[in-house]
């Protein structure tokens, strides 16, 4: 397939969904989608790492709406979501130091919607919002088990920020990435 044909297909896939703020009435669906999207890591991670991640995902989904919850919607169904925490927010419930830039957290794409550009479009929306807010950078954390996400983040310009890595007891090292916005 030519580069032009790939571009046309990517644009068509992106046109098949919209990105917007989640409605309060959708938070249960966002929680279920996020938990379903992360369940694949139960097969990849060590059991203690999966237990830590599963707990962290569930706890984060209970976070008050200080974080922006952004969704991708296709034909009335939520097919992806992401959270954007403001600068200096406790996005990780005390597991790491507070940073002076916003944090992208819990990017999730429904398994059947993968490969349509949903994750990339959600990240691009978070980057856009962080830039509009005047933030100097945008941070995120991930783990080595999330290779597809890491490849996407790096392709979008995020670079490793080891000074902000952290390690929960019994869990994989949580890798920090940062994108300079200025």
C-alpha positions as CSV (number, residue, x, y, z in Angstrom):
1,X,0.0,0.0,0.0
2,X,1.4,3.4,-0.9
3,X,2.0,6.1,1.6
4,X,-0.8,8.2,0.1
5,X,-3.3,5.3,0.3
6,X,-2.3,4.7,3.9
7,X,-2.9,8.4,4.6
8,X,-6.3,8.3,3.0
9,X,-7.3,5.2,5.0
10,X,-6.1,6.8,8.2
11,X,-8.1,10.0,7.5
12,X,-11.2,7.9,6.8
13,X,-10.8,6.0,10.0
14,X,-10.4,9.2,12.0
15,X,-13.5,10.6,10.4
16,X,-15.4,7.6,11.7
17,X,-15.3,8.9,15.3
18,X,-15.4,12.1,17.2
19,X,-13.4,13.2,20.2
20,X,-15.1,15.2,23.0
21,X,-15.4,15.6,26.8
22,X,-17.1,12.7,28.5
23,X,-20.6,13.4,29.9
24,X,-21.1,12.7,33.6
25,X,-23.7,10.1,32.5
26,X,-21.0,8.2,30.6
27,X,-18.5,7.8,33.4
28,X,-19.6,4.2,34.1
29,X,-19.1,3.3,30.4
30,X,-15.7,5.0,30.5
31,X,-14.7,3.0,33.5
32,X,-15.8,-0.3,31.9
33,X,-14.0,0.5,28.7
34,X,-10.8,1.4,30.5
35,X,-10.9,-1.8,32.6
36,X,-11.6,-3.9,29.5
37,X,-8.8,-2.3,27.6
38,X,-6.3,-2.9,30.4
39,X,-7.3,-6.5,31.0
40,X,-5.0,-7.7,28.2
41,X,-2.0,-6.9,30.5
42,X,-3.1,-9.6,32.9
43,X,-1.7,-12.1,30.3
44,X,1.6,-10.1,29.8
45,X,2.6,-8.9,33.3
46,X,3.8,-10.7,36.3
47,X,0.8,-11.4,38.6
48,X,1.9,-8.9,41.2
49,X,2.4,-6.2,38.5
50,X,-1.0,-6.9,37.1
51,X,-2.6,-6.7,40.5
52,X,-0.9,-3.3,41.1
53,X,-2.0,-2.0,37.7
54,X,-5.5,-3.3,38.0
55,X,-5.9,-1.6,41.4
56,X,-4.4,1.7,40.1
57,X,-6.7,1.7,37.1
58,X,-9.8,1.1,39.3
59,X,-8.7,3.7,41.9
60,X,-8.0,6.3,39.1
61,X,-11.4,5.8,37.6
62,X,-12.9,6.9,41.0
63,X,-10.9,10.1,40.8
64,X,-13.1,13.2,41.2
65,X,-13.6,15.2,38.0
66,X,-10.6,17.4,38.6
67,X,-9.2,15.5,35.7
68,X,-10.7,16.0,32.2
69,X,-12.1,12.8,30.8
70,X,-12.0,12.8,27.1
71,X,-13.7,10.2,24.9
72,X,-13.7,9.0,21.3
73,X,-17.2,8.1,20.2
74,X,-18.4,6.2,17.1
75,X,-22.0,5.7,16.3
76,X,-23.0,6.6,19.8
77,X,-20.6,4.1,21.4
78,X,-17.5,5.1,23.4
79,X,-14.5,3.5,21.8
80,X,-11.7,5.2,23.6
81,X,-10.9,7.4,26.5
82,X,-8.1,9.3,28.2
83,X,-7.7,11.4,31.3
84,X,-5.9,14.8,31.5
85,X,-4.8,15.9,34.9
86,X,-3.9,19.6,35.4
87,X,-0.3,20.6,36.4
88,X,0.7,19.7,39.9
89,X,-2.3,17.4,40.4
90,X,-1.8,14.2,42.4
91,X,-2.6,12.0,39.3
92,X,-0.9,9.0,40.9
93,X,-2.2,9.3,44.5
94,X,1.2,10.0,46.1
95,X,3.2,7.4,44.2
96,X,5.3,10.1,42.6
97,X,6.2,13.7,43.1
98,X,3.9,16.4,41.7
99,X,5.1,17.9,38.5
100,X,4.5,21.4,37.1
101,X,3.0,20.2,33.9
102,X,-0.3,18.3,33.1
103,X,-0.3,14.6,32.9
104,X,-2.0,12.3,30.4
105,X,-3.3,9.2,32.1
106,X,-5.2,5.9,31.4
107,X,-5.3,6.0,27.6
108,X,-7.7,3.2,26.6
109,X,-9.0,2.0,23.3
110,X,-11.7,-0.7,22.9
111,X,-10.1,-3.8,21.5
112,X,-12.3,-3.8,18.5
113,X,-11.4,-0.2,17.7
114,X,-7.7,-0.6,17.7
115,X,-5.8,0.3,14.6
116,X,-8.2,3.1,13.6
117,X,-6.1,5.9,15.0
118,X,-8.3,6.3,18.1
119,X,-5.4,6.3,20.6
120,X,-3.3,8.7,18.6
121,X,-6.3,11.1,18.1
122,X,-7.0,11.1,21.9
123,X,-3.3,11.8,22.6
124,X,-3.3,14.6,20.0
125,X,-6.4,16.1,21.7
126,X,-4.6,16.0,25.1
127,X,-1.5,17.7,23.6
128,X,-3.7,20.4,22.0
129,X,-5.4,21.1,25.3
130,X,-2.1,21.2,27.2
131,X,-0.7,23.7,24.6
132,X,-3.8,25.9,24.8
133,X,-3.4,26.0,28.6
134,X,0.1,27.4,28.2
135,X,1.8,24.3,29.8
136,X,5.5,24.0,29.1
137,X,5.3,20.2,28.8
138,X,2.9,17.2,29.0
139,X,3.9,14.1,31.0
140,X,2.7,10.5,31.1
141,X,3.7,7.3,32.8
142,X,3.6,3.8,31.3
143,X,5.3,0.4,31.7
144,X,7.5,-1.8,29.5
145,X,4.5,-4.1,29.0
146,X,2.7,-1.4,27.0
147,X,4.9,-1.6,24.0
148,X,2.3,-0.4,21.4
149,X,1.6,2.7,23.6
150,X,5.3,3.4,24.0
151,X,5.9,3.2,20.2
152,X,3.0,5.7,19.6
153,X,4.2,8.1,22.4
154,X,7.7,8.1,21.0
155,X,6.4,8.6,17.4
156,X,4.4,11.6,18.7
157,X,7.6,13.2,20.2
158,X,7.5,12.1,23.8
159,X,10.9,11.3,25.3
160,X,11.9,9.3,28.4
161,X,12.1,11.3,31.6
162,X,13.8,8.8,34.0
163,X,14.0,11.4,36.8
164,X,10.2,10.9,37.2
165,X,10.0,7.1,37.0
166,X,8.6,5.4,40.1
167,X,8.3,1.8,41.3
168,X,5.3,0.6,43.3
169,X,5.9,-2.3,45.6
170,X,5.9,-5.6,43.6
171,X,5.1,-3.7,40.4
172,X,6.9,-3.0,37.2
173,X,8.9,0.2,37.1
174,X,6.5,3.0,35.9
175,X,8.3,4.8,33.1
176,X,7.9,8.6,32.8
177,X,7.8,10.3,29.4
178,X,7.5,14.0,28.7
179,X,6.7,16.1,25.6
180,X,8.0,19.6,25.5
181,X,5.3,22.0,24.4
182,X,7.2,25.3,24.2
